[in-house]
């Protein structure tokens, strides 16, 4: 039916900002960024939910259902950010800082990401996804020490996909204009 009130839309966005913006940013702050200078640590921590709020505001003023999102959706960005806290002993702080900044900027970028809300998969696609999920579940069971890497991988691939498609379109548009 796709019916929703303006109040519901705003309330949903507010809960998304807290759940996928403020909470993951604070988790990473407590895990890693509190060791930085207060201005730097709090600056990057606050930037993430602010960019998430801007991304959600842009989404809420778009009309109709779209086949794609403009900017990295906040659930994907927030999931990646929260999972980064588990890599704090393996990844240098500067890399975690850079990835946090990149995720914030991707949310407010004009890069398109596929939307699964209008996704109507074929029977073959459904079986492929189910098989892939079973493999991932088996992998999580067999490689429980790498569980965070297994959870991070699909989110990373989704973020990277949008960037790759953006660059491909940019290069092909430049070639067309040069001809």
OpenMM code with the backbone's topology and positions (N, CA, C; nanometers):
from openmm import Vec3, app, unit

residues = "UNK UNK UNK UNK UNK UNK UNK UNK UNK UNK UNK UNK UNK UNK UNK UNK UNK UNK UNK UNK UNK UNK UNK UNK UNK UNK UNK UNK UNK UNK UNK UNK UNK UNK UNK UNK UNK UNK UNK UNK UNK UNK UNK UNK UNK UNK UNK UNK UNK UNK UNK UNK UNK UNK UNK UNK UNK UNK UNK UNK UNK UNK UNK UNK UNK UNK UNK UNK UNK UNK UNK UNK UNK UNK UNK UNK UNK UNK UNK UNK UNK UNK UNK UNK UNK UNK UNK UNK UNK UNK UNK UNK UNK UNK UNK UNK UNK UNK UNK UNK UNK UNK UNK UNK UNK UNK UNK UNK UNK UNK UNK UNK UNK UNK UNK UNK UNK UNK UNK UNK UNK UNK UNK UNK UNK UNK UNK UNK UNK UNK UNK UNK UNK UNK UNK UNK UNK UNK UNK UNK UNK UNK UNK UNK UNK UNK UNK UNK UNK UNK UNK UNK UNK UNK UNK UNK UNK UNK UNK UNK UNK UNK UNK UNK UNK UNK UNK UNK UNK UNK UNK UNK UNK UNK UNK UNK UNK UNK UNK".split()
positions = [
    Vec3(0.0817, -0.1172, 0.0000),
    Vec3(0.0000, 0.0000, 0.0000),
    Vec3(0.0875, 0.1257, 0.0000),
    Vec3(0.2060, 0.1195, 0.0593),
    Vec3(0.3019, 0.2298, 0.0604),
    Vec3(0.2434, 0.3577, 0.1173),
    Vec3(0.1492, 0.3473, 0.2105),
    Vec3(0.0900, 0.4647, 0.2731),
    Vec3(0.1644, 0.4937, 0.4026),
    Vec3(0.1982, 0.6205, 0.4215),
    Vec3(0.2613, 0.6604, 0.5459),
    Vec3(0.2320, 0.8076, 0.5692),
    Vec3(0.2284, 0.8443, 0.6945),
    Vec3(0.2023, 0.9843, 0.7269),
    Vec3(0.3341, 1.0599, 0.7322),
    Vec3(0.3246, 1.1911, 0.7254),
    Vec3(0.4439, 1.2740, 0.7383),
    Vec3(0.5063, 1.2543, 0.8763),
    Vec3(0.4212, 1.2435, 0.9790),
    Vec3(0.4704, 1.2202, 1.1146),
    Vec3(0.5497, 1.0898, 1.1211),
    Vec3(0.4969, 0.9836, 1.0609),
    Vec3(0.5650, 0.8544, 1.0603),
    Vec3(0.6985, 0.8603, 0.9883),
    Vec3(0.7016, 0.9342, 0.8771),
    Vec3(0.8246, 0.9479, 0.8002),
    Vec3(0.9328, 1.0185, 0.8827),
    Vec3(0.8935, 1.1252, 0.9504),
    Vec3(0.9891, 1.2012, 1.0322),
    Vec3(1.0342, 1.1191, 1.1526),
    Vec3(0.9418, 1.0492, 1.2158),
    Vec3(0.9762, 0.9662, 1.3307),
    Vec3(1.0709, 0.8526, 1.2897),
    Vec3(1.0465, 0.7936, 1.1744),
    Vec3(1.1342, 0.6887, 1.1230),
    Vec3(1.2751, 0.7432, 1.0978),
    Vec3(1.2832, 0.8615, 1.0396),
    Vec3(1.4129, 0.9228, 1.0144),
    Vec3(1.4853, 0.9548, 1.1444),
    Vec3(1.4126, 1.0031, 1.2431),
    Vec3(1.4734, 1.0334, 1.3720),
    Vec3(1.5304, 0.9069, 1.4363),
    Vec3(1.4558, 0.7985, 1.4296),
    Vec3(1.5064, 0.6731, 1.4862),
    Vec3(1.6262, 0.6216, 1.4067),
    Vec3(1.6263, 0.6418, 1.2751),
    Vec3(1.7423, 0.6028, 1.1934),
    Vec3(1.8663, 0.6843, 1.2295),
    Vec3(1.8481, 0.8143, 1.2546),
    Vec3(1.9624, 0.8988, 1.2912),
    Vec3(2.0242, 0.8505, 1.4218),
    Vec3(1.9394, 0.8134, 1.5167),
    Vec3(1.9906, 0.7655, 1.6458),
    Vec3(2.0524, 0.6270, 1.6318),
    Vec3(1.9779, 0.5350, 1.5689),
    Vec3(2.0217, 0.3957, 1.5593),
    Vec3(2.1417, 0.3768, 1.4688),
    Vec3(2.1389, 0.4380, 1.3514),
    Vec3(2.2444, 0.4147, 1.2528),
    Vec3(2.3430, 0.5307, 1.2399),
    Vec3(2.3173, 0.6402, 1.3096),
    Vec3(2.4074, 0.7551, 1.3026),
    Vec3(2.4794, 0.7790, 1.4334),
    Vec3(2.4034, 0.8227, 1.5356),
    Vec3(2.4643, 0.8597, 1.6633),
    Vec3(2.5232, 0.7386, 1.7373),
    Vec3(2.4496, 0.6291, 1.7428),
    Vec3(2.4974, 0.5125, 1.8186),
    Vec3(2.6277, 0.4544, 1.7610),
    Vec3(2.6362, 0.4253, 1.6304),
    Vec3(2.7631, 0.3721, 1.5785),
    Vec3(2.8792, 0.4720, 1.5929),
    Vec3(2.8495, 0.6014, 1.5752),
    Vec3(2.9548, 0.7019, 1.5893),
    Vec3(3.0073, 0.7036, 1.7329),
    Vec3(2.9176, 0.6944, 1.8286),
    Vec3(2.9602, 0.6946, 1.9682),
    Vec3(3.0357, 0.5657, 2.0039),
    Vec3(2.9924, 0.4537, 1.9491),
    Vec3(3.0640, 0.3272, 1.9722),
    Vec3(3.2084, 0.3398, 1.9244),
    Vec3(3.2272, 0.3947, 1.8039),
    Vec3(3.3632, 0.4095, 1.7515),
    Vec3(3.4413, 0.5136, 1.8314),
    Vec3(3.3725, 0.6168, 1.8791),
    Vec3(3.4398, 0.7156, 1.9642),
    Vec3(3.4942, 0.6477, 2.0903),
    Vec3(3.4094, 0.5727, 2.1574),
    Vec3(3.4518, 0.5055, 2.2813),
    Vec3(3.5602, 0.4012, 2.2552),
    Vec3(3.5536, 0.3341, 2.1416),
    Vec3(3.6514, 0.2294, 2.1103),
    Vec3(3.7853, 0.2871, 2.0667),
    Vec3(3.7844, 0.3964, 1.9906),
    Vec3(3.9068, 0.4437, 1.9274),
    Vec3(3.9285, 0.5937, 1.9392),
    Vec3(3.8300, 0.6725, 1.8991),
    Vec3(3.8517, 0.8159, 1.8791),
    Vec3(3.8686, 0.8960, 2.0081),
    Vec3(3.8344, 0.8384, 2.1227),
    Vec3(3.8562, 0.9100, 2.2488),
    Vec3(4.0052, 0.9297, 2.2763),
    Vec3(4.0890, 0.8519, 2.2090),
    Vec3(4.2341, 0.8642, 2.2258),
    Vec3(4.2906, 0.9831, 2.1481),
    Vec3(4.2146, 1.0359, 2.0542),
    Vec3(4.2589, 1.1522, 1.9768),
    Vec3(4.2366, 1.2785, 2.0589),
    Vec3(4.2799, 1.3906, 2.0045),
    Vec3(4.2502, 1.5172, 2.0717),
    Vec3(4.0984, 1.5330, 2.0768),
    Vec3(4.0465, 1.5986, 2.1810),
    Vec3(3.9003, 1.6106, 2.1917),
    Vec3(3.8349, 1.6727, 2.0679),
    Vec3(3.8975, 1.7755, 2.0118),
    Vec3(3.8375, 1.8410, 1.8946),
    Vec3(3.8303, 1.7449, 1.7770),
    Vec3(3.9360, 1.6696, 1.7542),
    Vec3(3.9391, 1.5751, 1.6424),
    Vec3(3.8455, 1.4569, 1.6666),
    Vec3(3.8528, 1.3997, 1.7864),
    Vec3(3.7690, 1.2836, 1.8194),
    Vec3(3.6213, 1.3143, 1.8155),
    Vec3(3.5817, 1.4237, 1.8814),
    Vec3(3.4408, 1.4606, 1.8811),
    Vec3(3.3972, 1.5144, 1.7461),
    Vec3(3.4880, 1.5805, 1.6757),
    Vec3(3.4538, 1.6344, 1.5437),
    Vec3(3.4115, 1.5260, 1.4470),
    Vec3(3.4915, 1.4206, 1.4372),
    Vec3(3.4583, 1.3116, 1.3443),
    Vec3(3.3367, 1.2341, 1.3953),
    Vec3(3.3219, 1.2262, 1.5273),
    Vec3(3.2074, 1.1549, 1.5848),
    Vec3(3.0773, 1.2276, 1.5547),
    Vec3(3.0775, 1.3594, 1.5631),
    Vec3(2.9561, 1.4381, 1.5379),
    Vec3(2.9262, 1.4491, 1.3886),
    Vec3(3.0310, 1.4519, 1.3065),
    Vec3(3.0112, 1.4658, 1.1620),
    Vec3(2.9274, 1.3516, 1.1048),
    Vec3(2.9481, 1.2313, 1.1539),
    Vec3(2.8788, 1.1149, 1.0981),
    Vec3(2.7268, 1.1255, 1.1121),
    Vec3(2.6714, 1.1449, 1.2325),
    Vec3(2.5248, 1.1562, 1.2393),
    Vec3(2.4694, 1.2819, 1.1723),
    Vec3(2.5478, 1.3888, 1.1672),
    Vec3(2.5019, 1.5086, 1.0974),
    Vec3(2.4859, 1.4789, 0.9482),
    Vec3(2.5852, 1.4126, 0.8885),
    Vec3(2.5744, 1.3748, 0.7463),
    Vec3(2.4605, 1.2760, 0.7254),
    Vec3(2.4409, 1.1857, 0.8220),
    Vec3(2.3284, 1.0931, 0.8141),
    Vec3(2.1958, 1.1656, 0.8161),
    Vec3(2.1843, 1.2686, 0.9004),
    Vec3(2.0604, 1.3474, 0.9070),
    Vec3(2.0364, 1.4221, 0.7764),
    Vec3(2.1422, 1.4770, 0.7182),
    Vec3(2.1286, 1.5462, 0.5897),
    Vec3(2.0856, 1.4501, 0.4797),
    Vec3(2.1414, 1.3309, 0.4813),
    Vec3(2.1065, 1.2298, 0.3812),
    Vec3(1.9593, 1.1909, 0.3946),
    Vec3(1.9136, 1.1712, 0.5187),
    Vec3(1.7736, 1.1352, 0.5408),
    Vec3(1.6802, 1.2494, 0.5048),
    Vec3(1.7207, 1.3730, 0.5315),
    Vec3(1.6380, 1.4878, 0.4937),
    Vec3(1.6223, 1.4934, 0.3422),
    Vec3(1.7309, 1.4707, 0.2696),
    Vec3(1.7228, 1.4700, 0.1227),
    Vec3(1.6311, 1.3574, 0.0758),
    Vec3(1.6426, 1.2410, 0.1367),
    Vec3(1.5584, 1.1271, 0.1001),
    Vec3(1.4109, 1.1589, 0.1240),
    Vec3(1.3809, 1.2247, 0.2356),
    Vec3(1.2414, 1.2524, 0.2709),
    Vec3(1.1750, 1.3542, 0.1792),
    Vec3(1.2512, 1.4401, 0.1128),
    Vec3(1.1895, 1.5383, 0.0237),
    Vec3(1.1819, 1.4894, -0.1209),
    Vec3(1.2410, 1.3749, -0.1494),
    Vec3(1.2297, 1.3182, -0.2840),
    Vec3(1.0889, 1.2638, -0.3013),
    Vec3(1.0361, 1.2810, -0.4201),
    Vec3(0.9000, 1.2350, -0.4480),
    Vec3(0.9007, 1.0951, -0.5071),
    Vec3(0.8085, 1.0125, -0.4599),
    Vec3(0.7876, 0.8812, -0.5188),
    Vec3(0.8955, 0.7805, -0.4822),
    Vec3(0.8725, 0.6577, -0.5249),
    Vec3(0.9678, 0.5489, -0.5024),
    Vec3(1.0734, 0.5547, -0.6120),
    Vec3(1.1971, 0.5369, -0.5721),
    Vec3(1.3082, 0.5417, -0.6671),
    Vec3(1.3705, 0.4031, -0.6783),
    Vec3(1.4347, 0.3798, -0.7922),
    Vec3(1.5073, 0.2537, -0.8112),
    Vec3(1.6438, 0.2592, -0.7443),
    Vec3(1.6821, 0.3767, -0.6993),
    Vec3(1.8130, 0.3916, -0.6371),
    Vec3(1.8062, 0.4972, -0.5274),
    Vec3(1.9035, 0.4918, -0.4377),
    Vec3(1.9209, 0.5935, -0.3345),
    Vec3(2.0290, 0.6886, -0.3814),
    Vec3(2.0177, 0.8143, -0.3462),
    Vec3(2.1234, 0.9112, -0.3728),
    Vec3(2.2003, 0.9266, -0.2429),
    Vec3(2.3254, 0.8835, -0.2438),
    Vec3(2.4073, 0.8803, -0.1232),
    Vec3(2.3950, 0.7445, -0.0566),
    Vec3(2.5005, 0.7063, 0.0133),
    Vec3(2.5007, 0.5777, 0.0836),
    Vec3(2.3942, 0.5792, 0.1925),
    Vec3(2.3025, 0.4824, 0.1924),
    Vec3(2.1985, 0.4793, 0.2960),
    Vec3(2.2598, 0.4685, 0.4357),
    Vec3(2.1990, 0.5369, 0.5303),
    Vec3(2.2534, 0.5418, 0.6659),
    Vec3(2.2600, 0.4044, 0.7340),
    Vec3(2.1690, 0.3078, 0.7088),
    Vec3(2.1864, 0.1771, 0.7720),
    Vec3(2.3159, 0.1070, 0.7275),
    Vec3(2.3497, 0.1175, 0.6003),
    Vec3(2.4741, 0.0552, 0.5523),
    Vec3(2.5956, 0.1258, 0.6106),
    Vec3(2.5940, 0.2597, 0.6089),
    Vec3(2.7064, 0.3364, 0.6631),
    Vec3(2.7203, 0.3127, 0.8130),
    Vec3(2.6094, 0.3136, 0.8847),
    Vec3(2.6132, 0.2919, 1.0291),
    Vec3(2.6578, 0.1515, 1.0657),
    Vec3(2.6134, 0.0529, 0.9882),
    Vec3(2.6577, -0.0842, 1.0122),
    Vec3(2.8074, -0.0984, 0.9949),
    Vec3(2.8599, -0.0382, 0.8882),
    Vec3(3.0041, -0.0432, 0.8654),
    Vec3(3.0788, 0.0282, 0.9778),
    Vec3(3.0293, 0.1433, 1.0191),
    Vec3(3.0967, 0.2202, 1.1227),
    Vec3(3.1010, 0.1431, 1.2543),
    Vec3(2.9888, 0.0833, 1.2927),
    Vec3(2.9850, 0.0053, 1.4173),
    Vec3(3.0806, -0.1139, 1.4101),
    Vec3(3.0848, -0.1803, 1.2960),
    Vec3(3.1737, -0.2961, 1.2819),
    Vec3(3.3213, -0.2565, 1.2842),
    Vec3(3.3514, -0.1329, 1.2433),
    Vec3(3.4911, -0.0878, 1.2464),
    Vec3(3.5494, -0.0924, 1.3871),
    Vec3(3.4656, -0.0755, 1.4880),
    Vec3(3.5158, -0.0772, 1.6256),
    Vec3(3.5786, -0.2129, 1.6609),
    Vec3(3.5362, -0.3196, 1.5945),
    Vec3(3.5932, -0.4514, 1.6209),
    Vec3(3.7317, -0.4686, 1.5585),
    Vec3(3.7685, -0.3779, 1.4687),
    Vec3(3.8985, -0.3857, 1.4024),
    Vec3(4.0003, -0.2897, 1.4645),
    Vec3(3.9681, -0.2326, 1.5802),
    Vec3(4.0524, -0.1287, 1.6389),
    Vec3(4.1940, -0.1756, 1.6698),
    Vec3(4.2130, -0.3034, 1.6974),
    Vec3(4.3475, -0.3542, 1.7266),
    Vec3(4.4239, -0.3944, 1.6015),
    Vec3(4.3548, -0.4053, 1.4897),
    Vec3(4.4171, -0.4513, 1.3661),
    Vec3(4.4385, -0.3410, 1.2631),
    Vec3(4.3672, -0.2300, 1.2778),
    Vec3(4.3709, -0.1226, 1.1787),
    Vec3(4.4188, 0.0049, 1.2479),
    Vec3(4.5122, 0.0768, 1.1871),
    Vec3(4.5590, 0.2022, 1.2483),
    Vec3(4.4461, 0.3040, 1.2649),
    Vec3(4.4566, 0.3858, 1.3681),
    Vec3(4.3549, 0.4858, 1.3994),
    Vec3(4.3320, 0.5795, 1.2806),
    Vec3(4.4381, 0.6161, 1.2108),
    Vec3(4.4240, 0.7085, 1.0970),
    Vec3(4.3364, 0.6470, 0.9875),
    Vec3(4.3451, 0.5161, 0.9688),
    Vec3(4.2615, 0.4484, 0.8682),
    Vec3(4.1158, 0.4480, 0.9146),
    Vec3(4.0930, 0.4195, 1.0418),
    Vec3(3.9567, 0.4222, 1.0948),
    Vec3(3.8981, 0.5626, 1.0846),
    Vec3(3.9783, 0.6627, 1.1108),
    Vec3(3.9363, 0.8021, 1.0979),
    Vec3(3.8990, 0.8325, 0.9531),
    Vec3(3.9855, 0.7910, 0.8597),
    Vec3(3.9613, 0.8167, 0.7176),
    Vec3(3.8359, 0.7451, 0.6683),
    Vec3(3.8162, 0.6216, 0.7103),
    Vec3(3.6974, 0.5463, 0.6684),
    Vec3(3.5716, 0.6098, 0.7267),
    Vec3(3.5780, 0.6544, 0.8514),
    Vec3(3.4643, 0.7221, 0.9123),
    Vec3(3.4286, 0.8489, 0.8349),
    Vec3(3.5295, 0.9256, 0.7985),
    Vec3(3.5084, 1.0464, 0.7191),
    Vec3(3.4511, 1.0125, 0.5816),
    Vec3(3.5065, 0.9095, 0.5181),
    Vec3(3.4581, 0.8673, 0.3864),
    Vec3(3.3120, 0.8239, 0.3922),
    Vec3(3.2752, 0.7461, 0.4929),
    Vec3(3.1363, 0.7012, 0.5056),
    Vec3(3.0423, 0.8203, 0.5244),
    Vec3(3.0834, 0.9175, 0.6054),
    Vec3(3.0011, 1.0368, 0.6258),
    Vec3(2.9824, 1.1109, 0.4937),
    Vec3(3.0909, 1.1267, 0.4182),
    Vec3(3.0825, 1.1984, 0.2903),
    Vec3(3.0027, 1.1202, 0.1862),
    Vec3(3.0131, 0.9875, 0.1883),
    Vec3(2.9351, 0.9061, 0.0940),
    Vec3(2.7848, 0.9215, 0.1177),
    Vec3(2.7461, 0.9427, 0.2430),
    Vec3(2.6032, 0.9595, 0.2713),
    Vec3(2.5478, 1.0865, 0.2069),
    Vec3(2.6278, 1.1923, 0.2000),
    Vec3(2.5787, 1.3180, 0.1423),
    Vec3(2.6245, 1.3368, -0.0025),
    Vec3(2.6851, 1.2340, -0.0589),
    Vec3(2.7314, 1.2419, -0.1974),
    Vec3(2.6147, 1.2272, -0.2941),
    Vec3(2.6438, 1.2438, -0.4227),
    Vec3(2.5417, 1.2220, -0.5258),
    Vec3(2.5557, 1.0839, -0.5893),
    Vec3(2.6347, 0.9984, -0.5273),
    Vec3(2.6540, 0.8617, -0.5788),
    Vec3(2.5260, 0.7822, -0.5587),
    Vec3(2.4857, 0.7107, -0.6628),
    Vec3(2.3629, 0.6310, -0.6578),
    Vec3(2.3921, 0.4902, -0.6071),
    Vec3(2.3032, 0.4433, -0.5209),
    Vec3(2.3102, 0.3070, -0.4677),
    Vec3(2.1791, 0.2374, -0.4968),
    Vec3(2.1854, 0.1107, -0.5358),
    Vec3(2.0608, 0.0401, -0.5684),
    Vec3(1.9693, 0.0279, -0.4469),
    Vec3(1.8408, 0.0430, -0.4732),
    Vec3(1.7393, 0.0278, -0.3700),
    Vec3(1.6778, -0.1107, -0.3827),
    Vec3(1.6604, -0.1762, -0.2707),
    Vec3(1.5979, -0.3086, -0.2746),
    Vec3(1.4481, -0.3001, -0.2485),
    Vec3(1.3954, -0.1795, -0.2282),
    Vec3(1.2523, -0.1664, -0.1999),
    Vec3(1.1669, -0.2008, -0.3213),
    Vec3(1.2143, -0.1735, -0.4399),
    Vec3(1.1398, -0.2050, -0.5623),
    Vec3(1.1953, -0.3282, -0.6312),
    Vec3(1.2753, -0.4028, -0.5614),
    Vec3(1.3429, -0.5181, -0.6182),
    Vec3(1.2441, -0.6330, -0.6342),
    Vec3(1.2265, -0.6801, -0.7563),
    Vec3(1.1411, -0.7961, -0.7798),
    Vec3(1.2264, -0.9029, -0.8479),
    Vec3(1.2877, -0.9881, -0.7667),
    Vec3(1.3835, -1.0850, -0.8192),
    Vec3(1.3162, -1.1995, -0.8950),
    Vec3(1.3923, -1.2547, -0.9859),
    Vec3(1.3454, -1.3741, -1.0573),
    Vec3(1.3615, -1.4946, -0.9651),
    Vec3(1.3045, -1.6051, -1.0044),
    Vec3(1.3148, -1.7279, -0.9257),
    Vec3(1.4617, -1.7694, -0.9125),
    Vec3(1.5365, -1.7534, -1.0193),
    Vec3(1.6789, -1.7887, -1.0177),
    Vec3(1.7562, -1.7006, -0.9190),
    Vec3(1.7241, -1.5718, -0.9150),
    Vec3(1.7904, -1.4794, -0.8235),
    Vec3(1.7583, -1.5151, -0.6790),
    Vec3(1.6334, -1.5515, -0.6525),
    Vec3(1.5946, -1.5904, -0.5167),
    Vec3(1.6759, -1.7101, -0.4705),
    Vec3(1.6899, -1.8108, -0.5568),
    Vec3(1.7681, -1.9288, -0.5194),
    Vec3(1.9155, -1.8945, -0.5010),
    Vec3(1.9667, -1.8048, -0.5829),
    Vec3(2.1064, -1.7620, -0.5680),
    Vec3(2.1274, -1.6929, -0.4334),
    Vec3(2.0367, -1.6025, -0.3984),
    Vec3(2.0482, -1.5287, -0.2719),
    Vec3(2.0341, -1.6242, -0.1531),
    Vec3(1.9396, -1.7166, -0.1600),
    Vec3(1.9231, -1.8139, -0.0521),
    Vec3(2.0481, -1.9002, -0.0360),
    Vec3(2.1042, -1.9443, -0.1478),
    Vec3(2.2265, -2.0241, -0.1428),
    Vec3(2.3406, -1.9430, -0.0835),
    Vec3(2.3532, -1.8190, -0.1260),
    Vec3(2.4578, -1.7315, -0.0737),
    Vec3(2.4407, -1.7101, 0.0764),
    Vec3(2.3168, -1.6917, 0.1209),
    Vec3(2.2913, -1.6732, 0.2640),
    Vec3(2.3268, -1.7988, 0.3431),
    Vec3(2.2969, -1.9143, 0.2888),
    Vec3(2.3338, -2.0394, 0.3558),
    Vec3(2.4856, -2.0543, 0.3645),
    Vec3(2.5543, -2.0177, 0.2578),
    Vec3(2.7011, -2.0234, 0.2589),
    Vec3(2.7572, -1.9272, 0.3639),
    Vec3(2.7019, -1.8056, 0.3686),
    Vec3(2.7470, -1.7086, 0.4685),
    Vec3(2.7166, -1.7557, 0.6109),
    Vec3(2.5992, -1.8136, 0.6315),
    Vec3(2.5650, -1.8659, 0.7643),
    Vec3(2.6590, -1.9799, 0.8021),
    Vec3(2.6883, -2.0681, 0.7067),
    Vec3(2.7849, -2.1752, 0.7322),
    Vec3(2.9231, -2.1198, 0.7601),
    Vec3(2.9604, -2.0177, 0.6851),
    Vec3(3.0896, -1.9533, 0.7082),
    Vec3(3.0962, -1.8902, 0.8456),
    Vec3(2.9876, -1.8284, 0.8895),
    Vec3(2.9842, -1.7678, 1.0233),
    Vec3(2.9970, -1.8744, 1.1308),
    Vec3(2.9361, -1.9898, 1.1065),
    Vec3(2.9447, -2.1004, 1.2022),
    Vec3(3.0857, -2.1598, 1.2036),
    Vec3(3.1431, -2.1816, 1.0854),
    Vec3(3.2754, -2.2434, 1.0766),
    Vec3(3.3889, -2.1479, 1.1132),
    Vec3(3.3704, -2.0213, 1.0824),
    Vec3(3.4756, -1.9223, 1.1050),
    Vec3(3.4261, -1.8146, 1.2014),
    Vec3(3.3842, -1.8570, 1.3195),
    Vec3(3.3243, -1.7617, 1.4127),
    Vec3(3.4208, -1.6528, 1.4575),
    Vec3(3.5496, -1.6786, 1.4506),
    Vec3(3.6467, -1.5748, 1.4882),
    Vec3(3.6540, -1.4649, 1.3823),
    Vec3(3.6082, -1.4923, 1.2619),
    Vec3(3.6060, -1.3936, 1.1542),
    Vec3(3.4639, -1.3430, 1.1284),
    Vec3(3.3765, -1.3558, 1.2272),
    Vec3(3.2365, -1.3173, 1.2093),
    Vec3(3.2229, -1.1704, 1.1697),
    Vec3(3.3009, -1.0832, 1.2312),
    Vec3(3.2888, -0.9406, 1.2003),
    Vec3(3.3331, -0.9105, 1.0580),
    Vec3(3.4336, -0.9821, 1.0102),
    Vec3(3.4758, -0.9647, 0.8715),
    Vec3(3.3664, -1.0124, 0.7766),
    Vec3(3.3002, -1.1227, 0.8120),
    Vec3(3.1913, -1.1739, 0.7290),
    Vec3(3.0735, -1.0761, 0.7258),
    Vec3(3.0457, -1.0113, 0.8369),
    Vec3(2.9375, -0.9127, 0.8407),
    Vec3(2.9764, -0.7846, 0.7678),
    Vec3(3.1031, -0.7485, 0.7753),
    Vec3(3.1517, -0.6252, 0.7134),
    Vec3(3.1559, -0.6366, 0.5607),
    Vec3(3.1874, -0.7553, 0.5106),
    Vec3(3.2095, -0.7751, 0.3665),
    Vec3(3.0921, -0.7311, 0.2794),
    Vec3(2.9674, -0.7742, 0.3048),
    Vec3(2.8587, -0.7303, 0.2153),
    Vec3(2.8329, -0.5798, 0.2228),
    Vec3(2.8484, -0.5209, 0.3403),
    Vec3(2.8306, -0.3763, 0.3523),
    Vec3(2.9386, -0.3019, 0.2749),
    Vec3(3.0610, -0.3521, 0.2840),
    Vec3(3.1715, -0.2917, 0.2093),
    Vec3(3.1470, -0.3048, 0.0586),
    Vec3(3.1012, -0.4217, 0.0138),
    Vec3(3.0765, -0.4425, -0.1287),
    Vec3(2.9660, -0.3501, -0.1789),
    Vec3(2.8638, -0.3269, -0.0975),
    Vec3(2.7558, -0.2360, -0.1358),
    Vec3(2.8093, -0.0932, -0.1517),
    Vec3(2.8895, -0.0488, -0.0552),
    Vec3(2.9479, 0.0861, -0.0628),
    Vec3(3.0418, 0.0974, -0.1830),
    Vec3(3.1233, -0.0055, -0.2036),
    Vec3(3.2184, -0.0033, -0.3154),
    Vec3(3.1467, -0.0088, -0.4496),
    Vec3(3.0363, -0.0818, -0.4573),
    Vec3(2.9599, -0.0921, -0.5813),
    Vec3(2.9151, 0.0455, -0.6291),
    Vec3(2.8599, 0.1258, -0.5384),
    Vec3(2.8149, 0.2593, -0.5755),
    Vec3(2.9284, 0.3449, -0.6282),
    Vec3(3.0438, 0.3365, -0.5633),
    Vec3(3.1608, 0.4137, -0.6062),
    Vec3(3.2082, 0.3668, -0.7436),
    Vec3(3.2137, 0.2354, -0.7637),
    Vec3(3.2601, 0.1817, -0.8927),
    Vec3(3.1667, 0.2232, -1.0060),
    Vec3(3.0369, 0.2119, -0.9866),
    Vec3(2.9410, 0.2506, -1.0900),
    Vec3(2.9529, 0.3999, -1.1181),
    Vec3(2.9713, 0.4803, -1.0153),
    Vec3(2.9896, 0.6244, -1.0325),
    Vec3(3.1099, 0.6530, -1.1226),
    Vec3(3.2221, 0.5873, -1.0949),
    Vec3(3.3430, 0.6098, -1.1752),
    Vec3(3.3259, 0.5605, -1.3182),
    Vec3(3.2588, 0.4482, -1.3376),
    Vec3(3.2348, 0.3964, -1.4722),
    Vec3(3.1500, 0.4957, -1.5511),
    Vec3(3.0453, 0.5476, -1.4886),
    Vec3(2.9600, 0.6469, -1.5564),
    Vec3(3.0374, 0.7748, -1.5863),
    Vec3(3.1212, 0.8158, -1.4924),
    Vec3(3.2003, 0.9369, -1.5112),
    Vec3(3.2971, 0.9215, -1.6288),
    Vec3(3.3648, 0.8074, -1.6360),
    Vec3(3.4595, 0.7820, -1.7451),
    Vec3(3.3864, 0.7719, -1.8783),
    Vec3(3.2724, 0.7023, -1.8810),
    Vec3(3.2005, 0.6873, -2.0085),
    Vec3(3.1432, 0.8214, -2.0533),
    Vec3(3.0974, 0.9049, -1.9600),
    Vec3(3.0478, 1.0387, -1.9976),
    Vec3(3.1613, 1.1262, -2.0506),
    Vec3(3.2795, 1.1155, -1.9919),
    Vec3(3.3940, 1.1934, -2.0405),
    Vec3(3.4363, 1.1489, -2.1796),
    Vec3(3.4291, 1.0182, -2.2070),
    Vec3(3.4619, 0.9664, -2.3401),
    Vec3(3.3618, 1.0154, -2.4441),
    Vec3(3.2333, 1.0163, -2.4073),
    Vec3(3.1285, 1.0626, -2.4995),
    Vec3(3.1441, 1.2113, -2.5292),
    Vec3(3.1810, 1.2906, -2.4315),
    Vec3(3.1983, 1.4347, -2.4515),
    Vec3(3.3238, 1.4633, -2.5318),
    Vec3(3.4244, 1.3754, -2.5227),
    Vec3(3.5495, 1.3959, -2.5960),
    Vec3(3.5376, 1.3605, -2.7422),
    Vec3(3.4363, 1.2865, -2.7786),
    Vec3(3.4203, 1.2440, -2.9198),
    Vec3(3.3544, 1.3479, -3.0043),
] * unit.nanometer
topology = app.Topology()
chain = topology.addChain("A")
for resn in residues:
    res = topology.addResidue(resn, chain)
    for name in ("N", "CA", "C"):
        topology.addAtom(name, app.Element.getBySymbol(name[0]), res)
